[in-house]
Amino acid sequence: MKRLIALLVLVGLVVAACGGSATATFDLVSPAEAQEILDDPPSGLVVLDVRTPEEFSGPHLSDSVNIDFYDSYFQSRLDVLDKDTPYLIYCNSGNRSGTTIDIMKDLGFSEVYDVDGGITAWLGAGLPTITE
């Protein structure tokens, strides 16, 4: 019985030491809140646009990376990204980015912000974009 108790205590300590208390962040943010994140970004922030390349060729956020949600390798492309890097994601209206945030949760990402309403809401708020 003493061995069982000692083993349970040891397992509890290992779980606690391995991040049992760590929390992940998955937040839906307004365009204004997203702009605040961009104005004072967490270290290494990646802005991820999950629209099609055709959509991305129009207005998009500066320094954003495009990974097409409809690409057959979409989940695989996400899976190779650094899970500990913070991400700000958006699409056209929020549907694809909402699904993407669920995928990123399942893949073990730790910090993801989703722009509520996508680029449509961003533009409606009069926030800056670029076009290449």
Backbone as CSV, one residue per row, in Angstrom:
resi,resn,N_x,N_y,N_z,CA_x,CA_y,CA_z,C_x,C_y,C_z
1,MET,0.825,-1.197,0.000,0.000,0.000,0.000,0.871,1.263,0.000
2,LYS,1.981,1.236,0.754,2.874,2.393,0.787,3.467,2.648,-0.599
3,ARG,3.772,1.546,-1.314,4.325,1.702,-2.659,3.310,2.359,-3.596
4,LEU,2.043,1.966,-3.488,0.990,2.540,-4.320,0.837,4.032,-4.045
5,ILE,0.851,4.405,-2.787,0.733,5.821,-2.419,1.941,6.598,-2.937
6,ALA,3.128,6.023,-2.768,4.344,6.682,-3.251,4.294,6.849,-4.766
7,LEU,3.798,5.824,-5.476,3.689,5.898,-6.928,2.697,6.977,-7.353
8,LEU,1.566,7.067,-6.677,0.571,8.090,-7.001,1.113,9.493,-6.751
9,VAL,1.848,9.665,-5.676,2.465,10.968,-5.382,3.478,11.313,-6.470
10,LEU,4.286,10.333,-6.858,5.285,10.559,-7.896,4.627,10.934,-9.223
11,VAL,3.575,10.238,-9.609,2.861,10.541,-10.841,2.287,11.958,-10.778
12,GLY,1.728,12.336,-9.649,1.194,13.690,-9.488,2.258,14.746,-9.650
13,LEU,3.440,14.502,-9.089,4.547,15.456,-9.220,5.021,15.567,-10.665
14,VAL,5.099,14.440,-11.352,5.526,14.453,-12.753,4.526,15.214,-13.607
15,VAL,3.241,14.974,-13.409,2.216,15.682,-14.179,2.297,17.180,-13.922
16,ALA,2.462,17.572,-12.677,2.567,18.997,-12.346,3.815,19.615,-12.968
17,ALA,4.924,18.888,-12.946,6.175,19.399,-13.502,6.131,19.506,-15.019
18,CYS,5.322,18.693,-15.655,5.245,18.679,-17.116,4.202,19.643,-17.653
19,GLY,3.788,20.584,-16.866,2.877,21.597,-17.367,1.428,21.320,-17.049
20,GLY,1.162,20.560,-16.055,-0.207,20.295,-15.675,-0.972,21.564,-15.358
21,SER,-0.261,22.616,-14.993,-0.928,23.868,-14.657,-0.905,24.869,-15.817
22,ALA,-0.226,24.520,-16.921,-0.145,25.424,-18.063,-1.518,25.566,-18.716
23,THR,-1.798,26.761,-19.184,-3.070,26.982,-19.855,-2.817,27.496,-21.257
24,ALA,-3.684,27.103,-22.149,-3.609,27.576,-23.524,-4.579,28.739,-23.688
25,THR,-4.319,29.579,-24.685,-5.166,30.731,-24.968,-5.741,30.594,-26.365
26,PHE,-7.056,30.547,-26.448,-7.776,30.529,-27.725,-8.897,31.546,-27.589
27,ASP,-8.690,32.736,-28.158,-9.644,33.823,-27.959,-10.185,34.357,-29.279
28,LEU,-11.480,34.630,-29.269,-12.122,35.361,-30.354,-11.989,36.834,-29.998
29,VAL,-11.351,37.612,-30.863,-11.104,39.026,-30.569,-11.741,39.903,-31.639
30,SER,-12.186,41.069,-31.234,-12.744,42.033,-32.182,-11.609,42.573,-33.049
31,PRO,-11.939,43.178,-34.186,-10.884,43.805,-34.984,-10.067,44.829,-34.184
32,ALA,-10.729,45.608,-33.343,-9.997,46.601,-32.529,-9.034,45.907,-31.565
33,GLU,-9.478,44.815,-30.945,-8.593,44.066,-30.041,-7.444,43.437,-30.821
34,ALA,-7.720,42.958,-32.032,-6.661,42.390,-32.867,-5.632,43.463,-33.220
35,GLN,-6.092,44.668,-33.512,-5.171,45.765,-33.812,-4.304,46.071,-32.602
36,GLU,-4.873,46.011,-31.407,-4.089,46.212,-30.184,-3.012,45.141,-30.053
37,ILE,-3.353,43.900,-30.392,-2.357,42.823,-30.356,-1.240,43.126,-31.350
38,LEU,-1.596,43.592,-32.533,-0.593,43.929,-33.543,0.261,45.129,-33.131
39,ASP,-0.340,46.067,-32.415,0.398,47.250,-31.963,1.425,46.911,-30.891
40,ASP,1.147,45.894,-30.087,2.059,45.448,-29.033,2.080,43.917,-29.045
41,PRO,2.694,43.338,-30.090,2.582,41.895,-30.308,3.380,41.071,-29.298
42,PRO,2.822,39.900,-28.948,3.619,38.969,-28.164,4.812,38.515,-29.009
43,SER,5.883,38.130,-28.375,7.103,37.733,-29.069,6.830,36.630,-30.091
44,GLY,7.234,36.877,-31.342,7.125,35.879,-32.390,5.764,35.772,-33.059
45,LEU,4.862,36.694,-32.784,3.500,36.619,-33.336,3.518,36.380,-34.843
46,VAL,2.692,35.425,-35.295,2.490,35.161,-36.719,1.042,35.494,-37.043
47,VAL,0.845,36.301,-38.085,-0.498,36.631,-38.561,-0.802,35.658,-39.694
48,LEU,-1.868,34.887,-39.519,-2.193,33.807,-40.447,-3.531,34.068,-41.129
49,ASP,-3.488,34.210,-42.455,-4.674,34.417,-43.282,-5.032,33.068,-43.893
50,VAL,-6.231,32.553,-43.604,-6.611,31.221,-44.086,-7.575,31.288,-45.279
51,ARG,-7.567,32.410,-45.985,-8.386,32.538,-47.189,-7.652,31.926,-48.381
52,THR,-8.330,31.884,-49.514,-7.704,31.384,-50.735,-6.646,32.367,-51.221
53,PRO,-5.708,31.913,-52.050,-4.712,32.837,-52.599,-5.359,33.987,-53.375
54,GLU,-6.466,33.714,-54.052,-7.162,34.772,-54.786,-7.690,35.843,-53.823
55,GLU,-8.279,35.405,-52.711,-8.764,36.361,-51.711,-7.595,37.129,-51.089
56,PHE,-6.509,36.412,-50.826,-5.330,37.008,-50.204,-4.700,38.072,-51.103
57,SER,-4.870,37.945,-52.418,-4.290,38.937,-53.335,-4.968,40.295,-53.195
58,GLY,-6.137,40.322,-52.562,-6.820,41.575,-52.270,-6.348,42.112,-50.926
59,PRO,-7.153,42.939,-50.292,-6.744,43.497,-48.994,-6.461,42.399,-47.963
60,HIS,-5.322,42.541,-47.281,-4.968,41.625,-46.202,-4.105,42.366,-45.187
61,LEU,-3.927,41.748,-44.043,-3.136,42.381,-42.984,-1.658,42.337,-43.340
62,SER,-0.962,43.381,-42.993,0.460,43.476,-43.256,1.204,42.323,-42.580
63,ASP,2.196,41.789,-43.288,3.052,40.714,-42.778,2.311,39.410,-42.506
64,SER,1.122,39.244,-43.101,0.399,37.995,-42.878,0.910,36.899,-43.812
65,VAL,0.759,35.673,-43.334,1.135,34.477,-44.072,-0.157,33.812,-44.531
66,ASN,-0.205,33.381,-45.776,-1.411,32.772,-46.325,-1.274,31.256,-46.387
67,ILE,-2.199,30.563,-45.740,-2.341,29.110,-45.874,-3.806,28.867,-46.219
68,ASP,-4.044,28.367,-47.418,-5.389,28.188,-47.952,-6.155,27.106,-47.191
69,PHE,-7.242,27.513,-46.561,-8.104,26.603,-45.810,-8.587,25.445,-46.675
70,TYR,-8.802,25.693,-47.957,-9.339,24.669,-48.853,-8.267,23.760,-49.458
71,ASP,-6.999,24.023,-49.168,-5.918,23.174,-49.646,-6.051,21.792,-49.005
72,SER,-5.873,20.745,-49.784,-6.031,19.385,-49.250,-5.002,19.071,-48.160
73,TYR,-3.926,19.818,-48.086,-2.897,19.611,-47.069,-2.972,20.647,-45.944
74,PHE,-4.100,21.329,-45.833,-4.236,22.414,-44.861,-3.833,21.993,-43.449
75,GLN,-4.408,20.924,-42.942,-4.105,20.499,-41.575,-2.636,20.117,-41.434
76,SER,-2.078,19.470,-42.442,-0.655,19.110,-42.403,0.221,20.357,-42.387
77,ARG,-0.197,21.378,-43.132,0.578,22.631,-43.156,0.534,23.325,-41.785
78,LEU,-0.617,23.244,-41.130,-0.713,23.796,-39.778,0.146,22.999,-38.806
79,ASP,0.119,21.691,-38.960,0.787,20.803,-38.002,2.299,21.016,-37.957
80,VAL,2.901,21.519,-39.027,4.352,21.733,-39.024,4.743,23.088,-38.430
81,LEU,3.761,23.933,-38.149,4.051,25.238,-37.540,4.434,25.057,-36.076
82,ASP,5.179,26.019,-35.549,5.593,25.996,-34.148,4.366,26.158,-33.249
83,LYS,4.108,25.171,-32.424,2.910,25.153,-31.561,2.996,26.167,-30.421
84,ASP,4.220,26.613,-30.084,4.399,27.546,-28.969,4.447,29.003,-29.407
85,THR,4.370,29.243,-30.704,4.340,30.601,-31.246,2.919,31.141,-31.156
86,PRO,2.731,32.408,-30.808,1.374,32.982,-30.836,0.937,33.281,-32.268
87,TYR,-0.348,33.073,-32.538,-0.924,33.296,-33.862,-2.151,34.185,-33.763
88,LEU,-2.296,35.066,-34.741,-3.512,35.844,-34.951,-4.038,35.378,-36.293
89,ILE,-5.249,34.775,-36.314,-5.775,34.219,-37.554,-7.035,34.951,-37.994
90,TYR,-7.240,34.952,-39.309,-8.453,35.551,-39.855,-8.747,34.939,-41.215
91,CYS,-9.984,35.089,-41.642,-10.413,34.673,-42.977,-11.274,35.802,-43.535
92,ASN,-12.290,35.476,-44.309,-13.152,36.516,-44.870,-14.186,37.002,-43.858
93,SER,-14.905,36.052,-43.231,-15.994,36.438,-42.326,-15.923,35.807,-40.945
94,GLY,-15.006,34.875,-40.736,-14.872,34.231,-39.438,-15.207,32.751,-39.409
95,ASN,-15.818,32.237,-40.478,-16.182,30.820,-40.498,-14.954,29.913,-40.602
96,ARG,-14.112,30.145,-41.590,-12.924,29.293,-41.772,-11.937,29.451,-40.622
97,SER,-11.762,30.667,-40.130,-10.834,30.846,-39.013,-11.390,30.197,-37.747
98,GLY,-12.713,30.187,-37.589,-13.320,29.505,-36.446,-13.053,28.011,-36.474
99,THR,-13.137,27.423,-37.655,-12.805,26.007,-37.806,-11.313,25.793,-37.601
100,THR,-10.511,26.716,-38.111,-9.058,26.611,-37.977,-8.640,26.628,-36.514
101,ILE,-9.255,27.478,-35.707,-8.878,27.541,-34.293,-9.165,26.206,-33.607
102,ASP,-10.256,25.523,-34.001,-10.553,24.204,-33.445,-9.486,23.186,-33.856
103,ILE,-9.055,23.252,-35.103,-7.988,22.362,-35.577,-6.706,22.631,-34.805
104,MET,-6.395,23.917,-34.614,-5.165,24.276,-33.904,-5.208,23.813,-32.446
105,LYS,-6.369,23.867,-31.826,-6.518,23.324,-30.467,-6.164,21.849,-30.461
106,ASP,-6.756,21.110,-31.404,-6.518,19.665,-31.485,-5.052,19.335,-31.768
107,LEU,-4.375,20.203,-32.501,-2.969,19.966,-32.844,-2.008,20.378,-31.722
108,GLY,-2.524,21.037,-30.682,-1.680,21.371,-29.535,-1.078,22.759,-29.536
109,PHE,-1.636,23.680,-30.318,-1.141,25.055,-30.287,-1.463,25.670,-28.927
110,SER,-0.677,26.651,-28.530,-0.837,27.200,-27.181,-1.461,28.598,-27.124
111,GLU,-1.345,29.384,-28.196,-1.854,30.760,-28.135,-2.349,31.199,-29.511
112,VAL,-3.675,31.268,-29.665,-4.267,31.616,-30.954,-5.400,32.616,-30.726
113,TYR,-5.366,33.690,-31.504,-6.407,34.712,-31.470,-7.098,34.717,-32.833
114,ASP,-8.416,34.713,-32.838,-9.214,34.669,-34.057,-9.960,35.991,-34.210
115,VAL,-9.765,36.667,-35.340,-10.420,37.960,-35.587,-11.899,37.724,-35.881
116,ASP,-12.741,38.179,-34.982,-14.193,38.032,-35.115,-14.685,38.800,-36.342
117,GLY,-15.330,38.101,-37.260,-15.843,38.746,-38.463,-14.858,38.817,-39.605
118,GLY,-13.625,38.350,-39.372,-12.618,38.276,-40.424,-12.254,39.618,-41.031
119,ILE,-11.728,39.542,-42.259,-11.277,40.755,-42.947,-12.453,41.682,-43.252
120,THR,-13.655,41.111,-43.375,-14.836,41.937,-43.631,-15.070,42.897,-42.463
121,ALA,-15.012,42.377,-41.241,-15.186,43.223,-40.053,-13.997,44.170,-39.894
122,TRP,-12.798,43.685,-40.229,-11.587,44.502,-40.149,-11.728,45.735,-41.048
123,LEU,-12.128,45.499,-42.293,-12.317,46.608,-43.226,-13.441,47.523,-42.770
124,GLY,-14.524,46.924,-42.234,-15.642,47.714,-41.734,-15.256,48.622,-40.579
125,ALA,-14.241,48.212,-39.831,-13.756,49.021,-38.719,-12.764,50.084,-39.185
126,GLY,-12.456,50.090,-40.493,-11.543,51.096,-41.031,-10.089,50.877,-40.649
127,LEU,-9.720,49.632,-40.352,-8.355,49.327,-39.938,-7.469,49.103,-41.169
128,PRO,-6.154,49.276,-41.019,-5.258,49.243,-42.182,-5.056,47.854,-42.783
129,THR,-4.957,47.833,-44.102,-4.627,46.624,-44.844,-3.617,46.988,-45.922
130,ILE,-3.077,45.972,-46.560,-2.237,46.179,-47.725,-2.793,45.318,-48.860
131,THR,-2.413,45.635,-50.068,-2.752,44.831,-51.240,-1.488,44.686,-52.064
132,GLU,-1.181,43.462,-52.436,0.031,43.237,-53.233,-0.325,43.035,-54.672
